[in-house]
């Protein structure tokens, strides 16, 4: 599967500059995907090495053409960052890249169930071997749990009413397809803003299915531990929930965004922000790749 048909890397130049790559350095791409960012990193290495993490079986195919002398593919969720680096004898790295969310390829395959544009099963698993899919969430969660997900992860209005509509629908038959889900909640989509409503709904379900917020917190905490002093963390997010976690952790050293200071009044945080405001894509890139429109890039350096 050719990388260019899989996923166009967003803000590639900015990511590479943010990592400040050293030819002999050790780097990690925790979201390998189509390998676009990883290939560009490897091209800048001489004696250095890159470890690419991805839990999606399709991503492994994209890693087959990489030179094994400078690259290792790790078929795992990035919540296992420290565990697998330790397995490969790596205790500290010079840079970590995280391009969060789902890839263009995952969105464009109807069978994966990520997109509102297609008819398909209620799946949304980034790791197809995971036990919990969107189908289990929508058919087995109670009203209150569904409402919590829709409100917290989807930031939807009337989350309880939406949850109630779903539990009422599944009394007669289980929810199994995207079309059924749309049918169950269509009346809550504001006129003229249906696409946004369903995008928020799908985001909420996807985040729950893949435990994305919990996994992101785990990964960010591990990044602070495995980066060398002066090492760089580059995080690219595509929605406000992800960006808020990255921003809070980089700026405050915690996920709540609260100032924790030492005796001298200095904020206690393991990383130092390199850019105060997130970097965004230029108009030319957005014209070429619409996914870049919502991307926000944050860069931090280990103290």
C-alpha positions in Angstrom: 0.0 0.0 0.0 1.7 3.2 -1.2 2.2 5.8 1.5 0.9 8.6 -0.7 -2.4 6.7 -1.0 -2.5 6.1 2.7 -1.9 9.4 4.4 -0.4 12.7 3.4 1.9 13.9 6.3 0.7 17.2 7.7 3.1 20.0 8.4 6.1 17.7 7.5 8.7 20.6 7.4 7.5 22.0 10.7 7.6 18.6 12.4 11.2 18.0 11.2 12.3 21.4 12.3 10.6 20.9 15.7 12.5 17.7 16.3 15.8 19.4 15.5 17.1 16.1 14.2 20.7 15.0 14.8 22.0 12.4 12.3 23.2 10.1 15.1 20.2 10.6 17.3 17.5 8.1 18.5 14.0 9.1 17.6 10.4 7.7 18.0 7.4 8.2 15.7 4.6 7.0 18.0 2.0 7.2 15.1 3.7 5.6 12.1 0.6 5.3 9.9 1.6 5.6 6.3 5.2 6.3 7.2 5.4 9.8 5.7 6.9 11.5 8.7 9.0 8.5 9.6 10.6 8.3 6.1 11.5 12.0 6.2 13.1 11.5 9.7 15.1 8.4 8.5 16.4 10.3 5.5 18.1 12.7 8.0 19.8 10.0 10.0 23.3 8.5 9.4 24.1 6.3 12.4 20.9 7.2 14.2 17.8 5.1 14.6 14.0 5.6 14.5 11.4 3.5 16.2 7.9 3.6 14.7 4.9 2.6 16.7 1.5 1.7 15.3 -1.2 -0.7 16.5 -2.9 -0.8 13.1 -2.0 -3.9 11.1 -2.2 -1.9 7.8 0.6 0.4 9.0 2.9 -2.6 9.3 2.7 -3.1 5.6 3.9 0.4 5.0 7.0 -0.2 7.1 8.2 -3.1 4.9 10.4 -1.0 2.6 12.3 0.8 5.4 16.0 0.1 5.9 16.1 -2.1 9.1 19.6 -0.7 9.9 18.0 2.7 10.8 14.4 1.8 11.5 12.4 -0.6 13.7 8.7 -1.0 13.5 6.9 -1.6 16.8 3.4 -3.1 16.3 1.9 -1.7 19.5 -0.2 1.1 20.9 2.0 4.1 22.0 0.8 3.7 25.6 3.5 1.0 25.6 6.3 3.4 24.7 8.6 2.8 27.7 8.0 -0.9 27.7 9.1 -1.5 24.1 11.9 1.0 24.1 13.3 -0.9 27.1 12.8 -4.2 25.2 15.1 -2.8 22.4 17.6 -1.6 25.0 16.8 2.1 24.7 16.6 4.1 27.9 16.6 7.7 26.4 15.8 9.3 23.1 16.5 12.6 21.3 13.0 13.2 20.0 9.4 12.0 19.8 6.8 12.8 17.2 3.1 12.2 17.8 0.7 12.9 14.9 -2.6 12.1 16.7 -6.0 11.0 15.6 -6.9 8.8 12.7 -5.2 8.5 9.3 -6.7 9.4 5.9 -6.6 5.7 5.1 -8.6 4.7 8.1 -11.2 7.3 7.3 -11.5 6.3 3.7 -12.0 2.5 4.3 -15.8 2.0 4.8 -15.3 -1.3 6.6 -13.5 0.5 9.4 -16.6 2.5 10.3 -14.7 5.8 11.0 -16.4 8.0 8.5 -19.9 9.4 8.3 -19.7 9.5 4.5 -20.0 5.7 4.0 -22.4 2.9 4.8 -20.6 0.4 7.0 -20.3 -1.4 10.3 -20.1 0.3 13.6 -16.5 -0.5 14.3 -14.0 2.5 14.8 -11.3 0.3 16.3 -7.7 1.5 15.5 -6.5 -1.9 16.5 -8.9 -4.4 14.7 -8.0 -7.0 17.3 -9.4 -5.0 20.2 -12.5 -6.5 21.8 -14.6 -3.3 22.1 -15.9 -1.7 19.0 -18.4 1.1 18.5 -21.1 -1.6 18.2 -20.4 -2.8 21.8 -20.3 0.8 23.1 -23.7 1.8 21.6 -25.5 -1.4 22.4 -24.1 -2.2 25.9 -23.5 1.1 27.6 -26.2 2.6 29.8 -27.9 5.9 29.1 -25.8 7.9 31.6 -22.5 6.5 30.3 -23.4 7.3 26.7 -24.5 10.8 27.7 -21.2 11.3 29.5 -19.3 10.3 26.4 -21.4 12.5 24.0 -21.0 15.5 26.3 -17.4 15.1 27.3 -15.8 13.8 24.1 -18.2 15.1 21.5 -19.1 18.3 23.2 -22.7 17.8 21.9 -25.8 19.6 23.1 -28.5 17.5 24.7 -26.3 14.5 25.3 -28.8 12.7 27.6 -31.6 13.0 25.0 -29.3 11.6 22.3 -28.3 8.7 24.6 -32.0 8.1 25.4 -32.8 7.9 21.7 -30.1 5.3 21.2 -31.2 3.1 24.1 -34.8 3.4 22.8 -33.8 2.4 19.3 -31.8 -0.7 20.4 -34.8 -2.1 22.3 -36.2 -3.4 19.0 -33.0 -4.2 17.2 -29.3 -3.8 18.0 -27.3 -1.0 16.3 -25.0 -2.5 13.8 -24.5 0.0 11.0 -23.6 3.6 10.5 -27.0 4.1 8.8 -28.8 2.8 11.8 -27.0 5.1 14.2 -27.8 8.1 11.9 -31.4 7.1 11.8 -31.6 6.8 15.6 -30.3 10.3 16.3 -31.0 12.2 13.1 -33.6 14.5 14.7 -31.0 16.0 17.0 -28.8 17.2 14.1 -29.3 21.0 13.7 -30.6 21.9 10.3 -27.7 22.9 8.0 -25.2 21.6 10.5 -25.8 17.9 10.1 -22.2 17.1 9.0 -20.7 18.8 12.1 -23.2 17.1 14.4 -22.3 13.6 13.1 -18.6 14.4 13.1 -18.8 15.3 16.8 -20.9 12.2 17.5 -18.4 9.9 15.7 -15.5 11.6 17.4 -17.0 10.9 20.8 -17.6 7.2 20.1 -14.2 6.8 18.5 -12.4 8.3 21.5 -14.2 5.9 23.8 -13.6 2.8 21.7 -9.9 3.5 21.5 -9.5 5.0 25.0 -7.7 7.8 23.2 -7.6 10.4 25.9 -6.4 8.0 28.6 -3.8 6.6 26.2 -2.6 10.1 25.3 -2.1 11.0 28.9 -0.1 7.8 29.5 2.1 8.5 26.4 2.8 12.1 27.3 3.9 11.2 30.8 6.2 8.5 29.4 7.7 11.0 26.9 8.8 13.2 29.7 10.6 10.2 31.3 12.4 8.8 28.2 13.5 12.1 26.5 17.1 13.1 27.0 17.8 16.6 28.4 17.4 18.8 25.4 15.3 16.2 23.6 12.3 17.4 21.7 8.6 16.4 21.8 6.5 17.3 18.8 2.7 16.8 19.1 0.2 17.4 16.4 -3.5 17.3 17.3 -6.7 17.7 15.4 -9.3 18.6 18.0 -9.5 20.7 21.1 -9.5 17.8 23.6 -6.2 16.4 22.4 -4.7 19.9 22.1 -5.8 20.9 25.6 -4.1 17.8 27.1 -0.8 18.5 25.2 -0.9 22.2 26.0 -1.5 21.6 29.7 1.1 19.0 30.0 3.8 21.0 28.2 3.0 24.3 29.8 2.0 23.2 33.3 3.4 19.7 33.8 -0.1 18.3 34.4 -3.3 17.6 32.5 -5.5 19.9 34.6 -3.7 23.0 33.5 -3.0 24.1 37.1 0.2 25.9 38.2 2.3 23.8 40.6 5.3 25.8 41.7 8.4 25.2 43.7 9.7 27.1 46.7 11.0 29.8 44.4 7.8 30.3 42.4 8.9 28.4 39.3 6.3 26.2 37.6 7.2 22.5 38.1 7.2 20.9 34.7 9.5 18.4 33.0 9.2 20.0 29.6 9.7 23.6 28.4 7.5 24.9 25.6 9.4 25.9 22.5 6.4 27.6 20.9 3.9 29.5 23.1 1.2 29.4 20.5 0.4 26.3 18.4 1.8 26.2 14.8 -0.9 25.9 12.2 -0.7 24.9 8.5 -0.4 27.6 5.8 -3.1 28.2 3.2 -1.2 26.4 0.5 -1.0 23.2 2.5 -4.6 23.4 3.5 -5.5 23.7 -0.2 -3.6 20.6 -0.9 -4.7 18.6 2.1 -7.9 19.6 3.9 -6.9 17.5 7.0 -4.3 20.1 7.8 -7.0 22.7 8.4 -7.6 21.6 12.0 -4.0 20.6 12.9 -2.2 22.3 15.8 1.5 21.6 16.4 3.1 22.0 19.8 6.8 21.6 20.4 8.5 21.1 23.8 12.0 20.5 25.0 13.2 18.3 28.0 14.8 20.5 30.6 
